[in-house]
Amino acid sequence: MRVLPKPATAKTPQERFTGDVWLDMVVTPQEGDQRMTAGLVRFSPGARTAWHSHARGQYLHVVSGVALTGTRDGQVLRVCAGQTAYCAPGEEHWHGATPEDFMEHLAMTENADDPARTTVWLEHVADEDYRSA
């Protein structure tokens, strides 16, 4: 057993997020056959991801605030602190904070066989789509 060093908090790239979002990686593979990653993601009010999908799906466990997560069919879920949302493999979705409050969640994902294909990033969520949530 060992204690892993804490990576520095990273500001997320503007091409993948709208608004101010910070990421602390909590779990990364330590052995050759491991796939799990987990990050604590903090969203400022109104901040959100771009549309994206994950090869092996994703779990979003809300730690504080209320998360909004939307799918291409127009469904938007409100996920409260203590709840977990599941996004199926290949499902295009976005997630973020409400316009009024900060939100943080643990994003848990398994890497694809080729880690570069784990997440497919797409276009930004249009402001009108976000506001309709």
Disulfide bonds with the S-S distance in Angstrom:
none
